[in-house]
């Protein structure tokens, strides 16, 4: 079952959550100049990914080789539009899907 990871449109946020039985720390920030949101994910004090752009419609971690997979940014209002400075956490949300959920939409 899809899990929503609660995020906000605050310019910079840091929080921890447990996914697949492991604790991860997320640092999410907004780059006003480029109009993009980026994310750094760490676990046990080790940075796993840094500066991943939060774009919609793709597994944002697919290109990386560690156990956390299937994180999707979804714009519930307009699937063709990425988050801007005000819509992250409101119209645009972060979800952790299961492998079977991803297989059912491919």
C-alpha positions in Angstrom: 0.0 0.0 0.0 1.3 3.4 -0.9 2.7 5.5 1.9 2.6 9.3 1.8 5.7 10.9 3.2 4.5 14.3 4.6 6.3 17.2 3.2 5.6 20.9 3.1 6.4 23.9 0.9 8.6 25.4 3.6 11.8 26.5 1.8 13.9 24.0 3.7 12.9 21.0 5.8 14.6 18.1 7.6 12.8 15.1 9.0 13.3 11.4 9.6 10.9 8.6 8.7 11.0 4.8 8.6 10.6 3.1 5.2 10.9 -0.6 4.6 12.0 -1.1 8.3 14.9 1.4 8.0 15.2 5.0 9.3 16.0 7.7 6.7 16.6 11.4 7.1 15.3 13.7 4.4 16.6 17.2 3.7 14.4 18.9 1.2 15.1 22.4 0.0 13.8 24.8 -2.7 16.1 26.6 -5.1 14.3 29.8 -6.0 16.7 30.7 -8.8 16.1 27.4 -10.6 12.5 26.9 -9.4 13.2 23.3 -8.3 13.0 21.2 -5.2 15.9 18.9 -4.3 16.3 16.2 -1.7 19.2 14.6 0.1 18.6 11.3 1.8 20.8 9.8 4.5 20.7 6.9 6.9 22.8 6.3 10.0 24.6 9.6 9.3 25.7 8.5 5.8 24.5 10.4 2.8 23.0 8.0 0.3 21.9 10.5 -2.3 22.4 14.3 -2.6 20.6 16.9 -4.6 18.1 14.7 -6.3 15.6 16.9 -8.1 12.0 16.2 -7.2 10.3 15.8 -10.6 7.0 14.2 -11.1 6.1 10.9 -12.7 9.3 8.9 -12.2 10.9 6.9 -9.4 13.3 9.7 -8.2 15.6 7.0 -6.8 15.6 4.6 -9.8 19.1 5.7 -10.9 20.7 4.8 -7.6 21.9 1.5 -6.3 20.7 1.2 -2.7 17.8 -0.6 -1.2 15.3 2.3 -1.0 13.2 2.4 -4.2 9.9 3.6 -5.6 9.7 7.2 -4.3 7.4 9.2 -6.6 6.5 12.9 -6.7 2.9 13.1 -7.8 1.0 16.3 -8.7 -2.6 15.4 -7.7 -4.0 18.5 -9.5 -2.0 18.3 -12.8 0.3 15.3 -13.4 2.2 17.2 -16.1 3.4 20.0 -13.7 6.2 19.7 -11.2 6.1 21.5 -7.8 6.8 25.2 -7.5 7.6 27.2 -4.4 4.1 26.9 -3.0 2.7 23.6 -4.2 5.0 21.0 -2.6 3.1 19.1 0.1 -0.3 20.6 -1.1 -0.9 19.7 -4.7 2.4 17.9 -5.2 3.1 15.0 -2.8 5.7 12.4 -2.1 4.7 8.7 -2.1 6.6 5.5 -1.4 5.1 2.7 -3.5 5.5 -1.0 -3.4 7.0 -3.0 -6.2 3.6 -4.5 -7.1 2.1 -1.0 -7.2 4.8 0.2 -9.6 4.4 -2.9 -11.8 0.6 -2.3 -12.1 1.1 1.2 -13.5 4.0 0.5 -15.9 
